[in-house]
């Protein structure tokens, strides 16, 4: 199956609906995700670890988004690291981070561009599906 731009919208909608099913309050992470893209892949990836164990539904939302990016980039022929990491194992975190830093600048730029668009779609769907109080 060839990559298609509208697939980002479909993936984003699924991510938002899944997050809403788990915990409607986790949708507040959507805007934070979009802002975090500017700080780079390593920081975006690491956010799920920071939230893990304290705010698991939010952590799951970030990790699902990272997994979606990983799968999208794989279809495009760009391999983004996505190793399983225990947040209590500093060596595992460091190894995964190093893999992200070692990506070519071209692959980093493409991944950031796709992640930016994915997060823009996530924000759009969040605004449609967020439950008002």
C-alpha positions as a Python dict, from the first residue, in 0.01 Angstrom:
ca = {
    (1, 'X'): (0, 0, 0),
    (2, 'X'): (144, 336, -99),
    (3, 'X'): (165, 617, 152),
    (4, 'X'): (-119, 865, 119),
    (5, 'X'): (-138, 1205, 287),
    (6, 'X'): (-491, 1156, 413),
    (7, 'X'): (-377, 850, 605),
    (8, 'X'): (-238, 1093, 864),
    (9, 'X'): (-588, 1224, 927),
    (10, 'X'): (-730, 875, 965),
    (11, 'X'): (-451, 770, 1203),
    (12, 'X'): (-494, 1088, 1408),
    (13, 'X'): (-868, 1032, 1438),
    (14, 'X'): (-808, 678, 1566),
    (15, 'X'): (-546, 800, 1816),
    (16, 'X'): (-784, 1063, 1952),
    (17, 'X'): (-1079, 825, 1978),
    (18, 'X'): (-867, 559, 2148),
    (19, 'X'): (-737, 817, 2397),
    (20, 'X'): (-1090, 940, 2463),
    (21, 'X'): (-1207, 584, 2533),
    (22, 'X'): (-926, 531, 2784),
    (23, 'X'): (-956, 868, 2957),
    (24, 'X'): (-1123, 1177, 2806),
    (25, 'X'): (-890, 1398, 3012),
    (26, 'X'): (-588, 1259, 2829),
    (27, 'X'): (-699, 1457, 2522),
    (28, 'X'): (-546, 1760, 2692),
    (29, 'X'): (-211, 1615, 2579),
    (30, 'X'): (-285, 1685, 2212),
    (31, 'X'): (-173, 2047, 2219),
    (32, 'X'): (128, 1955, 2433),
    (33, 'X'): (226, 1696, 2172),
    (34, 'X'): (208, 1954, 1896),
    (35, 'X'): (427, 2194, 2093),
    (36, 'X'): (676, 1921, 2184),
    (37, 'X'): (751, 1846, 1819),
    (38, 'X'): (961, 2163, 1803),
    (39, 'X'): (1200, 2017, 2060),
    (40, 'X'): (1292, 1718, 1848),
    (41, 'X'): (1235, 1348, 1821),
    (42, 'X'): (1422, 1244, 2135),
    (43, 'X'): (1224, 1476, 2358),
    (44, 'X'): (893, 1382, 2198),
    (45, 'X'): (974, 1012, 2236),
    (46, 'X'): (1084, 1052, 2599),
    (47, 'X'): (764, 1219, 2716),
    (48, 'X'): (579, 887, 2746),
    (49, 'X'): (847, 771, 2990),
    (50, 'X'): (805, 1080, 3208),
    (51, 'X'): (431, 1017, 3236),
    (52, 'X'): (453, 639, 3277),
    (53, 'X'): (354, 519, 3622),
    (54, 'X'): (204, 854, 3720),
    (55, 'X'): (-40, 930, 3441),
    (56, 'X'): (-63, 609, 3244),
    (57, 'X'): (-347, 709, 3009),
    (58, 'X'): (-150, 1016, 2903),
    (59, 'X'): (167, 809, 2867),
    (60, 'X'): (-20, 560, 2652),
    (61, 'X'): (-145, 841, 2425),
    (62, 'X'): (211, 970, 2369),
    (63, 'X'): (344, 618, 2308),
    (64, 'X'): (62, 535, 2066),
    (65, 'X'): (145, 852, 1873),
    (66, 'X'): (514, 757, 1863),
    (67, 'X'): (424, 407, 1745),
    (68, 'X'): (207, 558, 1470),
    (69, 'X'): (499, 777, 1358),
    (70, 'X'): (728, 475, 1359),
    (71, 'X'): (488, 278, 1139),
    (72, 'X'): (429, 569, 899),
    (73, 'X'): (799, 630, 854),
    (74, 'X'): (863, 260, 803),
    (75, 'X'): (615, 263, 512),
    (76, 'X'): (810, 554, 366),
    (77, 'X'): (1137, 363, 399),
    (78, 'X'): (1273, 562, 695),
    (79, 'X'): (1340, 355, 1005),
    (80, 'X'): (1281, 544, 1327),
    (81, 'X'): (1400, 356, 1637),
    (82, 'X'): (1125, 227, 1863),
    (83, 'X'): (1291, -4, 2113),
    (84, 'X'): (1095, -118, 2418),
    (85, 'X'): (1236, 70, 2716),
    (86, 'X'): (1191, 28, 3089),
    (87, 'X'): (1169, 379, 3238),
    (88, 'X'): (1373, 260, 3539),
    (89, 'X'): (1663, 142, 3323),
    (90, 'X'): (1882, 441, 3240),
    (91, 'X'): (2100, 238, 3004),
    (92, 'X'): (1797, 143, 2792),
    (93, 'X'): (1681, 504, 2777),
    (94, 'X'): (2028, 621, 2681),
    (95, 'X'): (2063, 356, 2410),
    (96, 'X'): (1729, 448, 2254),
    (97, 'X'): (1809, 820, 2274),
    (98, 'X'): (2144, 764, 2104),
    (99, 'X'): (1972, 584, 1818),
    (100, 'X'): (1748, 884, 1766),
    (101, 'X'): (2043, 1126, 1773),
    (102, 'X'): (2227, 911, 1519),
    (103, 'X'): (1957, 938, 1254),
    (104, 'X'): (2073, 1127, 948),
    (105, 'X'): (1970, 1493, 942),
    (106, 'X'): (1754, 1419, 636),
    (107, 'X'): (1566, 1140, 816),
    (108, 'X'): (1524, 1361, 1122),
    (109, 'X'): (1378, 1641, 912),
    (110, 'X'): (1136, 1411, 733),
    (111, 'X'): (1027, 1249, 1059),
    (112, 'X'): (976, 1589, 1224),
    (113, 'X'): (770, 1708, 927),
    (114, 'X'): (548, 1399, 938),
    (115, 'X'): (516, 1419, 1318),
    (116, 'X'): (420, 1787, 1288),
    (117, 'X'): (144, 1707, 1042),
    (118, 'X'): (26, 1410, 1248),
    (119, 'X'): (4, 1627, 1560),
    (120, 'X'): (-179, 1900, 1367),
    (121, 'X'): (-435, 1636, 1269),
    (122, 'X'): (-453, 1513, 1629),
    (123, 'X'): (-525, 1866, 1750),
    (124, 'X'): (-796, 1906, 1488),
    (125, 'X'): (-970, 1581, 1589),
    (126, 'X'): (-930, 1663, 1957),
    (127, 'X'): (-1120, 1987, 1904),
    (128, 'X'): (-1403, 1788, 1746),
    (129, 'X'): (-1422, 1508, 2002),
    (130, 'X'): (-1327, 1668, 2330),
    (131, 'X'): (-1604, 1655, 2587),
    (132, 'X'): (-1695, 1998, 2722),
    (133, 'X'): (-1772, 2043, 3086),
}
